[in-house]
Amino acid sequence: MPLLGITGGIATGKSSFTRTLQPLLPAEVFDSDRCARELLASDPAIREQVEEALGRETFHPDGTPDRLKLRELVFSDEEKRRALEAILHPAIRGRWMAWAVSTAGDRSWKLVDIPLLFETGVASRFDCVVVVACSPETQRARLKEQRGLTGDLAEKILAAQLDLSTKIQKADHLIWNDSTLSCLDGQAELLAGALRQLPR
């Protein structure tokens, strides 16, 4: 059961790449960002810890997570960011590892879309790691134009992540996503072809 970690920086296009690669292998996917959202929305123990560490204002009056408030808070205060990571990362890691074990009987590829793969020290858990990267200028443009972030918040988010050059050095495969979707598709097809040749 080959386990492939897909990572990168914010706005480099790793989730788009994962969606493109999935049907080409084919593979099953664990989305770490989606898992984080689900934990914040519906896990009572996680919600209680987040409220205690970051304050009740991180949730709307109806109890749903205030994602904008959370993002602004954790990227303006490193201590709070580390507190949130200490709550979420072990829970997310536990879920994708349990998922990988529970599906180990079949021989299909398993893709784990995990933004902070290197930062959380789990690279050795994967058979190979793909880094999806782009230029810093493209990252900043996407954060501002596609996600509507201010320049200040974009810089804080980028500063909080391991720099892309370091991730690239640690990668088994690099996808460079500075161009068009058709270029990304072509790289996904090339990688899928290479991965299908690996022993399973």
C-alpha positions, 0 to 999 in steps of 0.5 A: 500500500504505497503512501504518498505525501503531497505538500508545499506552501500556501497557494502553491497549488498542492490541493489542485495537484492532488485532485488532478493526480488522484484519478490518474493512479488511481488513488484514495485521498486524505485531506488534512485541511478538511480534517482540521475543519471537521475537527474544529466544527464537530469534535467537542474535545478539540473545540474545548481545547481551542476555546481554552487556548485561544478564546471563545471569540474564535467561534461564532455565536452559533458555535461554528468556527470563525475561520477568519478570526482564527487565521488573523489571531494565529498569524498575529501571535506565534504563541497562539499559532503554536497552541493551535498546532499543538491541539490540531496536529496530533489529532490530524496525524492520528486520523491519517495514520489510522486511515492508512493502516485501515486501508493497508490491505488493498494495493491502491495508492494513498495520497495524504495532502498535508501542508505542514508535512516537513514541519510536523516531522512525518516525512519518514512515514511516507514512501515518497513525498511530492512538493508542489512549489511556485515562485514567491511572487506567484504565491503572494499574487495568489494570496492577494488576488485569489484569496483576498488577503492583505499584504501584511497577513500574506507575509505573516502566513508565508513567514510561519511556514518552512521556506519552499527552497528547504522543502524542495531539497527534501522532496522526492518529486518536485512539481513546479506550478508557476504556469497554467493548469494544462502544465500542471495536468501534464506534470501530474500525468508524468508523475503518475506514469512514473509512480505506476512503475514502482513496486507495490 
